[in-house]
Amino acid sequence: MSKKITVFTTNTCAYCAMVKKWLDSKGVKYNVVNLDENPEKQKEIYEKSGALTVPVTLIEKEDSTEEVVIGYNLARLASVV
């Protein structure tokens, strides 16, 4: 099943770097949206996640459903990527 993965980050977020490093170690391809550089995306991801924190990892599945993983939650990430 094909998935589109997007990690929402900021410049100063250590957990964001850890999530990206984990995805890299698993060979998972993903896009990055830096909220410091794209502040207009903050509202979009807040509406999907209810979170004002980063990282937020959005997994869009082939069937158009979405999974949202808030923070550095490797158990949850491993279950959905």
Secondary structure, 3 states (H helix, E strand, C coil): CCEEEEEEECCCCHHHHHHHHHHHHCCCCCEEEECCCCCCHHHHHHHHHCCCCCCEEEEEECCCCEEEEECCCHHHHHHHC
